[in-house]
Amino acid sequence: MEKRGEKGKAEIILIVLVVILVIHLTVHFIYFGTGIPYLGETGISGRAVTGDVVNPIESIQSFQRSENISKYVVLGEWLIVILLILYVLIKGRVSLTKDTKGKESIKKIATIKYKKKGLETDIDVLLRLLNEKKTIRISTIAETFGVSNSTAFGWSNILEDNNLAIIKYPLVGSAKLSLAGTNEEEPGIKKKDAKEKGRKEKEDAKKMEKKSKKPTKMTKHKKITLKKRRKHKPTKKSSKKKTRKKKK
């Protein structure tokens, strides 16, 4: 899956492997030759037996061994690249078939359940539909709302600019509009994040409980004010004496 300006993991690995393969193949042809007559057949292999060589036979044998190893590595790299291309294509094809199967259900939901209410626009209805389906192809949006692909792209761009959705470009099929925060390739991440969030919330709640149970420490200012109040507060004995004097 490819996001705007970004690549999926499989595609990044594929690009890196192709670059390594091209570099390795170029070095192999320059050093060992192509083996094709009149097209760099020998390369620079003559250096292996020229100069001050003590044992030319051993030098040729070691050179042949290294050439064979390089050939096997190149073949292995080609095999990995082909398998990775097949994996990406098959994955995209499976996703495309799922989307085509769910196209009719999206149309029904949009026509029956999500009708315009009051001052709502088509973009508001699309956002409500996206909240339920999480991912919709741009072509499906165009067919569902009876608009062109460029109009559907315009709506998708508006949602993306407001950080409500993300436009993704898979290798197979048309572009997709996904709800912001959803990750199709790694669904397990959400569960882990939810668990961690729950654990943190529990820890915070425990800390708050401990703080509430602890007796509050009296500050110096409070202590001084309490002492002053005690000094000015008349005792029961003094108040009784005053009342007796008044009666006399």
N, C-alpha and C positions, 0 to 999 in steps of 0.2 A: 504494500500500500504506500502511495506516494502523496505526501502533503505538498501544498504550494511552497516552492523553494526548498523542499527537503526530499530525501530519499528514504525508502524503506530499508530495513536491515539487510534483507536478501539482495536488494539491488545494489547497495553499497559494497557488499562482499563481492558481488559479480563484477562490478566496475574495477575494484582493486585487483581481482584475479586476472581480468583481461589485460590490465596495464602491466602486471608482473609477467604474464605470458608473452606479451609483445616484446618487452625488454629482454626476457630470457631467450626468446626465439631469435631476436636480432643478434645478441651476443653469440649464440650457438652458431648461426650462419657465418658470422664474421670470423670466428675462431676455428670452427671445425669444417666449415663449408656446407654447401647445400646438397652436394652429391649429384647435382644436375649438370650435365656437360654444357660448357659455355655460359654458365650462370653461377659463378663463384663456386665451382665444383670442389676445390681443395681448401679454400679459405687461407688462413695463415698457418696451416699445419706443418708447412715446411720448416718452421722454426724449431720444431721438436727434435729434428735430426741434424740441424746445422750447428756450427760453432764447435766448441771444445766439448764433445760428448764422449764420455768414457766408454759407455756401452750403448751403442745406437739401438740394438735390438730391444733392450729393456726400456729405453726411452719411447720407442714406437709402441710397445705393448701397454705401457702406462697411459700413453696418449689415447690409445684405442679404448682402454677401460674408462677413462674420463669422458670420452665421446659417447660411449654407450650409456653411461650414467646420466649424462645430460639429455640424451634422447628419451630415456625412460621418464625423467622428470617432466620433460615437455609433454609427453603423452599423458602422464598423470594429471598435469595441469589442464590439458584439453578435456580430459574426461570429467574433471570436477566442474569446469565451466559449462559443459554440455548438460550435466545432471542438474546444476543450479538453474540453468535456463529452463529446463523442463519443469522443475519444481515451481518456479515463478509463474510459468504459463499455465500449468495445471491448477495451481491455487487461484489464479485469476479467472480461469474458466469455471471452476466450481462456484466462485463468488458470483460470476455473471449468471449462471443457471439459477442460483438461489434468488437473485434479484428479479429475473424474468418471471419466476414462479410467483413471487410476492407482488408483482406489478398490479395484477387484477385486484388483489385484496386492498392495496393502497388506494386504488381508484374508488373502490366501494366505500372505504372508510372516509375518504375525502368528500364524496358526494352525499353520503347518508349522515355521517356523524359530525363532520367539520364543515358546516355551512357558515357563511358570514353572519356575524351578529352585530347589529347596530352600525357603528362607525369603523368596523374592522376592515382591513385591507386583505388582499390575497397573501401578502407576506406574513401577516398575523396568523392566517389560517395555515400557511406552510410551516410556521414555527410550531404551532400546536400539533400538527401532523408529525413533525420531526421529533418532538418530545416523546411521542409514542413509538415511532418506528426506529429512532436513533440514527439510521443511515438510509438515504434515498438517492438513487441515481438522478443526475440532472435531466437525462432524457425522460425518465419517469415523471419528474415534476412537470416538464413541458407537456407531456401527454395528458397528465391528470388535470391540469388547469387550462388546457387548450391554448397554450401560448408557444412561441418559438423557443428554440434552445438558447438563443442570445438573451431573451427576456428572463428565462429560468436562471441563466448565469448571472444576470443583473441582480435578481432577487437574492441569489446565493452570496454574491459579493457584498450586498447590504448587510446580510446576517453575519458574514465573516468580519466585516469592518467593525461591527458592534460586539465582537467576541462572543457571539451566540452560536456560531457554527464554523466548520472548517471544510474547505473544498479539498478533496483528495483526488489524485490522478493515478489509478491503477494501470498496470501494463496492458491488461486485457479489459475491453469494454470502455464505456464512457466515464466521465468524471462523476464523483460521488459527493454528496453533501452530508457531512456527519455532524451530529450535535456536539458542541464544545464540551470537552472533558471525557468523551467516550474514546476507548482504545480497543479496536477490533482485534488487533494482532495479539495483545497480551491481556486477556480478560482477568487473569489471576492477580494483576497488579491492584485492581480496585478492591478485591477482597482483603489483600494484605494491608492496603491503606486504611480500609474501614476498621480492621482489627486493631491496627496501631492507634488510630484515632480514638476508638473505644477504650483502649488501655490507658491512653493519656488522660482521657476524661475521668476515668475511675481514679487514677492517681491524683489528679487535681482535686477531685471531690474528697478523697481521703485527707489530703493536706488541709483543705478548708475545714473539715471536721475537727482535725487535731488543733487547728488554730482557735476554733470556737470553744473547744473544751478547756484550753489553757486559761488560767486566771489572768485577768488583765493587770498589768503592772501599774501601780499608782505613780504618777509623775511627781516631781518635786513641787510643781506649781499647785497641783491638787492638794498635796499634803499641807502646804502653807495655808491655803484657803480654809481647809478643814480645821486647822489649829486656831485660826483667827475666829472662826465661827464658834468654836468651843469656848474661847475666852469671853466673847461678847454675850454668849447665851446665858441667861440667868438660871441659877440652880433653884431647886424646889424650896430649900431652907430660906434663902434670901427673899424669895417671893412671899413666903409665909410671914416673915418678920415685917415686911412692908405692909401687908394687909392688917396685921395686928396694930401697928402704929396708927394706921388710918382710922381704925375702929376707936382707939383711945382718943 
